[in-house]
Amino acid sequence: MSTDSLLELTELVLKNNIFEHNERKFRQKQGTAIGTKMAPPYAILFMDDLESKMLQEFHLKPFVWWRYIDDVFLIWQHGKESLQKFLDHLNSFHPSIKFTANISSHTVEYLDVKVIRQGNKLVTDLYVKPTDTHQYLHASSCHVYHSKRSIPYSQALRLNRICSETEFFDRRCNELEEWLSKRGYKERMVREQILKARKFKRNDLLTGCRREKTPPRLVFNITYHPAFRGMKNVLSKIHLLLTPDQEHRNVFPDIPVVGFRRGKSLKDLLVRAKLPKIQGNEGSSGCWKKRCEICPHIDETSSFKSQEGREYRIRSDKLNCDSKHVVYLVTCKTCGVQYVGSTCPPFRLRY
């Protein structure tokens, strides 16, 4: 794909964030939409270009300038007065990019890390916002067990990476145990996973490790339910029964890996994004095929009235004689009595 095509697609995404509020349509004219996948790369590219110009045009340079998207950690060695001038320079560079600064000579927070000055060295500890309620996945939630087990393990690995001192790491692990116990986790399981994470050396976690690539395997993916915990054993028995068949061995040389996807939550069932309706695509009409004898009896309308005179709007897409799974209304032309029925086969057969 050419650069021009990528730029056109990027512009299409960034300039067409359309939403609805109080039955009015709006289009965002400035900034990027929260949640779109294009926003983080766009913000990174924009800030990279902006920071290079800002740093280049100021006569003093920070000793350290580390940026993550739009959060910056810097070490300044030229005094507080020049630091304030530097911040004023940053905030006057662009009309919509303004920096707020937390300045300290002893400790400062950056993302989820607290940087503390101890003599001639810097040590790090975990930083938790005061508004953080530690709402980890509840132990009673309908999720596969290894997902719950991985929470204390992964959080303890995170603490091991962040905390540079053993004293800090021990204190944060004790807090993690308390937070998880309030969410219904068993103390024994939590301690086992924290102990497993303790065995790693911090330097190894910071440098990272390369995982060996495993050959791809077929995945049997189903929605998780507690009754499916033994699915791996069921697949093993089925595979063992079918192994003598040569065709089966060619298609399934190994037992498929069981993969669970999350079931629908209350949010998934109750919350939906409202999409703009296509005007003129709702209501009922005839199919107007040559041999159809029902079309003359169908009202071509987008609404109907009850016997009491209350009007209702037909919210479904165009319905006609061939529509299936519909609720229909029949009104007597003589006396006005109405009959409501439903049909799964096409309406013309029911009629």
RAHU-V214145 format. One record per residue. RES is the residue in one letter. SS is DSSP state (~ for helix, > for strand, _ for the rest). PHI is phi in whole degrees, 0 to 359 (none if undefined). BURIAL is b if it has 9 or more other C-alpha atoms within 8 Angstrom, else e. Layout:
res=RES ss=SS phi=PHI burial=BURIAL
res=RES ss=SS phi=PHI burial=BURIAL
This chain:
res=M ss=_ phi=none burial=e
res=S ss=_ phi=284 burial=e
res=T ss=~ phi=296 burial=e
res=D ss=~ phi=298 burial=e
res=S ss=~ phi=294 burial=e
res=L ss=~ phi=297 burial=b
res=L ss=~ phi=295 burial=e
res=E ss=~ phi=295 burial=e
res=L ss=~ phi=293 burial=e
res=T ss=~ phi=298 burial=b
res=E ss=~ phi=296 burial=e
res=L ss=~ phi=298 burial=e
res=V ss=~ phi=289 burial=b
res=L ss=~ phi=286 burial=b
res=K ss=_ phi=259 burial=e
res=N ss=_ phi=230 burial=e
res=N ss=_ phi=273 burial=b
res=I ss=> phi=251 burial=e
res=F ss=> phi=219 burial=e
res=E ss=> phi=236 burial=b
res=H ss=> phi=214 burial=e
res=N ss=_ phi=53 burial=e
res=E ss=_ phi=61 burial=e
res=R ss=> phi=240 burial=e
res=K ss=> phi=266 burial=e
res=F ss=> phi=229 burial=e
res=R ss=> phi=232 burial=e
res=Q ss=_ phi=290 burial=b
res=K ss=_ phi=259 burial=e
res=Q ss=_ phi=223 burial=e
res=G ss=_ phi=80 burial=e
res=T ss=_ phi=241 burial=b
res=A ss=_ phi=283 burial=b
res=I ss=_ phi=290 burial=e
res=G ss=_ phi=103 burial=e
res=T ss=_ phi=287 burial=e
res=K ss=~ phi=292 burial=e
res=M ss=~ phi=282 burial=b
res=A ss=~ phi=297 burial=b
res=P ss=~ phi=299 burial=e
res=P ss=~ phi=300 burial=e
res=Y ss=~ phi=295 burial=e
res=A ss=~ phi=296 burial=b
res=I ss=~ phi=295 burial=b
res=L ss=~ phi=296 burial=e
res=F ss=~ phi=295 burial=e
res=M ss=~ phi=291 burial=b
res=D ss=~ phi=297 burial=e
res=D ss=~ phi=292 burial=e
res=L ss=~ phi=291 burial=e
res=E ss=~ phi=292 burial=e
res=S ss=~ phi=297 burial=e
res=K ss=~ phi=287 burial=e
res=M ss=~ phi=296 burial=b
res=L ss=~ phi=290 burial=e
res=Q ss=~ phi=290 burial=e
res=E ss=_ phi=268 burial=e
res=F ss=_ phi=251 burial=b
res=H ss=_ phi=287 burial=e
res=L ss=_ phi=253 burial=e
res=K ss=_ phi=243 burial=e
res=P ss=_ phi=290 burial=b
res=F ss=_ phi=293 burial=e
res=V ss=> phi=226 burial=e
res=W ss=> phi=222 burial=b
res=W ss=> phi=242 burial=e
res=R ss=> phi=235 burial=e
res=Y ss=> phi=238 burial=e
res=I ss=_ phi=58 burial=e
res=D ss=_ phi=238 burial=e
res=D ss=> phi=257 burial=e
res=V ss=> phi=238 burial=b
res=F ss=> phi=247 burial=b
res=L ss=> phi=222 burial=b
res=I ss=> phi=244 burial=e
res=W ss=_ phi=245 burial=b
res=Q ss=_ phi=241 burial=e
res=H ss=_ phi=245 burial=e
res=G ss=_ phi=92 burial=e
res=K ss=~ phi=289 burial=e
res=E ss=~ phi=296 burial=e
res=S ss=~ phi=291 burial=e
res=L ss=~ phi=294 burial=b
res=Q ss=~ phi=296 burial=e
res=K ss=~ phi=296 burial=e
res=F ss=~ phi=295 burial=b
res=L ss=~ phi=294 burial=b
res=D ss=~ phi=297 burial=e
res=H ss=~ phi=296 burial=b
res=L ss=~ phi=296 burial=b
res=N ss=~ phi=283 burial=b
res=S ss=_ phi=262 burial=e
res=F ss=_ phi=280 burial=e
res=H ss=_ phi=225 burial=e
res=P ss=_ phi=294 burial=e
res=S ss=_ phi=246 burial=e
res=I ss=_ phi=256 burial=e
res=K ss=_ phi=234 burial=b
res=F ss=_ phi=258 burial=e
res=T ss=_ phi=253 burial=e
res=A ss=_ phi=241 burial=e
res=N ss=_ phi=249 burial=e
res=I ss=_ phi=252 burial=e
res=S ss=_ phi=203 burial=e
res=S ss=_ phi=261 burial=e
res=H ss=_ phi=239 burial=e
res=T ss=> phi=213 burial=b
res=V ss=> phi=210 burial=b
res=E ss=> phi=258 burial=b
res=Y ss=> phi=222 burial=b
res=L ss=_ phi=56 burial=e
res=D ss=_ phi=255 burial=e
res=V ss=> phi=239 burial=b
res=K ss=> phi=256 burial=b
res=V ss=> phi=262 burial=b
res=I ss=> phi=239 burial=b
res=R ss=> phi=268 burial=b
res=Q ss=> phi=238 burial=e
res=G ss=_ phi=65 burial=e
res=N ss=_ phi=258 burial=e
res=K ss=> phi=227 burial=e
res=L ss=> phi=250 burial=b
res=V ss=> phi=242 burial=b
res=T ss=> phi=234 burial=b
res=D ss=> phi=222 burial=b
res=L ss=> phi=287 burial=b
res=Y ss=_ phi=246 burial=b
res=V ss=_ phi=239 burial=e
res=K ss=_ phi=293 burial=e
res=P ss=_ phi=299 burial=e
res=T ss=_ phi=274 burial=e
res=D ss=_ phi=288 burial=e
res=T ss=_ phi=260 burial=e
res=H ss=_ phi=56 burial=e
res=Q ss=_ phi=275 burial=e
res=Y ss=_ phi=291 burial=e
res=L ss=_ phi=306 burial=e
res=H ss=_ phi=290 burial=b
res=A ss=_ phi=296 burial=e
res=S ss=_ phi=273 burial=e
res=S ss=_ phi=293 burial=e
res=C ss=_ phi=279 burial=e
res=H ss=_ phi=230 burial=b
res=V ss=_ phi=297 burial=b
res=Y ss=~ phi=297 burial=e
res=H ss=~ phi=292 burial=e
res=S ss=~ phi=290 burial=e
res=K ss=~ phi=290 burial=b
res=R ss=~ phi=294 burial=b
res=S ss=~ phi=286 burial=b
res=I ss=~ phi=294 burial=e
res=P ss=~ phi=297 burial=b
res=Y ss=~ phi=293 burial=b
res=S ss=~ phi=292 burial=b
res=Q ss=~ phi=293 burial=e
res=A ss=~ phi=292 burial=b
res=L ss=~ phi=298 burial=b
res=R ss=~ phi=297 burial=e
res=L ss=~ phi=295 burial=b
res=N ss=~ phi=296 burial=b
res=R ss=~ phi=288 burial=b
res=I ss=~ phi=283 burial=b
res=C ss=_ phi=281 burial=b
res=S ss=_ phi=275 burial=b
res=E ss=_ phi=248 burial=b
res=T ss=~ phi=299 burial=e
res=E ss=~ phi=300 burial=e
res=F ss=~ phi=295 burial=b
res=F ss=~ phi=297 burial=b
res=D ss=~ phi=297 burial=e
res=R ss=~ phi=295 burial=e
res=R ss=~ phi=291 burial=b
res=C ss=~ phi=294 burial=b
res=N ss=~ phi=296 burial=e
res=E ss=~ phi=295 burial=e
res=L ss=~ phi=298 burial=b
res=E ss=~ phi=299 burial=b
res=E ss=~ phi=294 burial=e
res=W ss=~ phi=298 burial=b
res=L ss=~ phi=287 burial=b
res=S ss=~ phi=295 burial=b
res=K ss=~ phi=291 burial=e
res=R ss=_ phi=266 burial=b
res=G ss=_ phi=92 burial=b
res=Y ss=_ phi=279 burial=b
res=K ss=_ phi=285 burial=e
res=E ss=~ phi=298 burial=e
res=R ss=~ phi=296 burial=e
res=M ss=~ phi=295 burial=b
res=V ss=~ phi=298 burial=b
res=R ss=~ phi=294 burial=b
res=E ss=~ phi=296 burial=e
res=Q ss=~ phi=289 burial=b
res=I ss=~ phi=294 burial=b
res=L ss=~ phi=297 burial=e
res=K ss=~ phi=296 burial=b
res=A ss=~ phi=287 burial=b
res=R ss=~ phi=294 burial=b
res=K ss=_ phi=291 burial=e
res=F ss=_ phi=279 burial=e
res=K ss=_ phi=281 burial=e
res=R ss=~ phi=298 burial=b
res=N ss=~ phi=298 burial=e
res=D ss=~ phi=292 burial=b
res=L ss=~ phi=290 burial=b
res=L ss=~ phi=286 burial=e
res=T ss=~ phi=282 burial=e
res=G ss=_ phi=82 burial=e
res=C ss=_ phi=220 burial=e
res=R ss=_ phi=268 burial=e
res=R ss=_ phi=273 burial=e
res=E ss=_ phi=288 burial=e
res=K ss=_ phi=286 burial=e
res=T ss=_ phi=260 burial=e
res=P ss=_ phi=298 burial=e
res=P ss=_ phi=297 burial=e
res=R ss=_ phi=233 burial=e
res=L ss=_ phi=291 burial=e
res=V ss=> phi=249 burial=e
res=F ss=> phi=267 burial=e
res=N ss=> phi=259 burial=e
res=I ss=> phi=223 burial=e
res=T ss=> phi=287 burial=e
res=Y ss=_ phi=292 burial=b
res=H ss=_ phi=211 burial=e
res=P ss=~ phi=306 burial=e
res=A ss=~ phi=288 burial=e
res=F ss=~ phi=265 burial=e
res=R ss=_ phi=297 burial=e
res=G ss=_ phi=267 burial=e
res=M ss=~ phi=296 burial=e
res=K ss=~ phi=297 burial=b
res=N ss=~ phi=293 burial=e
res=V ss=~ phi=296 burial=e
res=L ss=~ phi=296 burial=b
res=S ss=~ phi=296 burial=b
res=K ss=~ phi=293 burial=e
res=I ss=~ phi=296 burial=e
res=H ss=~ phi=297 burial=b
res=L ss=~ phi=294 burial=e
res=L ss=~ phi=292 burial=e
res=L ss=~ phi=268 burial=b
res=T ss=_ phi=301 burial=b
res=P ss=_ phi=301 burial=e
res=D ss=_ phi=280 burial=e
res=Q ss=~ phi=296 burial=e
res=E ss=~ phi=297 burial=e
res=H ss=~ phi=296 burial=b
res=R ss=~ phi=295 burial=b
res=N ss=~ phi=290 burial=e
res=V ss=~ phi=279 burial=e
res=F ss=_ phi=238 burial=e
res=P ss=_ phi=293 burial=e
res=D ss=_ phi=237 burial=e
res=I ss=_ phi=290 burial=b
res=P ss=_ phi=300 burial=b
res=V ss=> phi=280 burial=b
res=V ss=> phi=277 burial=b
res=G ss=> phi=238 burial=e
res=F ss=> phi=252 burial=b
res=R ss=> phi=256 burial=e
res=R ss=_ phi=290 burial=e
res=G ss=_ phi=284 burial=e
res=K ss=_ phi=289 burial=e
res=S ss=_ phi=268 burial=e
res=L ss=~ phi=298 burial=e
res=K ss=~ phi=297 burial=e
res=D ss=~ phi=296 burial=e
res=L ss=~ phi=280 burial=e
res=L ss=~ phi=258 burial=e
res=V ss=_ phi=254 burial=e
res=R ss=_ phi=223 burial=e
res=A ss=_ phi=284 burial=e
res=K ss=_ phi=274 burial=e
res=L ss=_ phi=265 burial=e
res=P ss=_ phi=295 burial=e
res=K ss=_ phi=283 burial=e
res=I ss=_ phi=276 burial=e
res=Q ss=_ phi=299 burial=e
res=G ss=_ phi=80 burial=e
res=N ss=_ phi=250 burial=e
res=E ss=> phi=243 burial=b
res=G ss=_ phi=112 burial=b
res=S ss=> phi=234 burial=b
res=S ss=_ phi=197 burial=b
res=G ss=_ phi=279 burial=b
res=C ss=_ phi=280 burial=b
res=W ss=_ phi=56 burial=e
res=K ss=_ phi=279 burial=e
res=K ss=_ phi=300 burial=e
res=R ss=_ phi=265 burial=e
res=C ss=_ phi=284 burial=e
res=E ss=_ phi=261 burial=e
res=I ss=_ phi=263 burial=b
res=C ss=~ phi=308 burial=b
res=P ss=~ phi=298 burial=e
res=H ss=~ phi=265 burial=e
res=I ss=_ phi=262 burial=b
res=D ss=_ phi=283 burial=e
res=E ss=_ phi=272 burial=e
res=T ss=> phi=209 burial=e
res=S ss=_ phi=250 burial=b
res=S ss=> phi=207 burial=b
res=F ss=> phi=212 burial=b
res=K ss=> phi=242 burial=b
res=S ss=_ phi=275 burial=b
res=Q ss=_ phi=297 burial=e
res=E ss=_ phi=279 burial=e
res=G ss=_ phi=91 burial=e
res=R ss=_ phi=279 burial=e
res=E ss=> phi=262 burial=e
res=Y ss=> phi=236 burial=e
res=R ss=> phi=262 burial=e
res=I ss=_ phi=278 burial=b
res=R ss=_ phi=269 burial=e
res=S ss=_ phi=280 burial=e
res=D ss=> phi=295 burial=e
res=K ss=_ phi=311 burial=b
res=L ss=> phi=253 burial=b
res=N ss=_ phi=218 burial=b
res=C ss=_ phi=297 burial=b
res=D ss=_ phi=269 burial=b
res=S ss=_ phi=291 burial=b
res=K ss=_ phi=252 burial=b
res=H ss=_ phi=54 burial=b
res=V ss=> phi=237 burial=b
res=V ss=> phi=256 burial=e
res=Y ss=> phi=239 burial=e
res=L ss=> phi=236 burial=e
res=V ss=> phi=247 burial=e
res=T ss=> phi=243 burial=e
res=C ss=_ phi=287 burial=e
res=K ss=_ phi=289 burial=e
res=T ss=_ phi=272 burial=e
res=C ss=_ phi=254 burial=e
res=G ss=_ phi=82 burial=e
res=V ss=_ phi=293 burial=e
res=Q ss=> phi=247 burial=b
res=Y ss=> phi=231 burial=e
res=V ss=> phi=246 burial=e
res=G ss=> phi=220 burial=e
res=S ss=> phi=223 burial=e
res=T ss=> phi=210 burial=b
res=C ss=_ phi=269 burial=e
res=P ss=_ phi=294 burial=e
res=P ss=_ phi=305 burial=b
res=F ss=~ phi=299 burial=b
res=R ss=~ phi=297 burial=e
res=L ss=~ phi=289 burial=e
res=R ss=~ phi=294 burial=e
res=Y ss=_ phi=297 burial=e
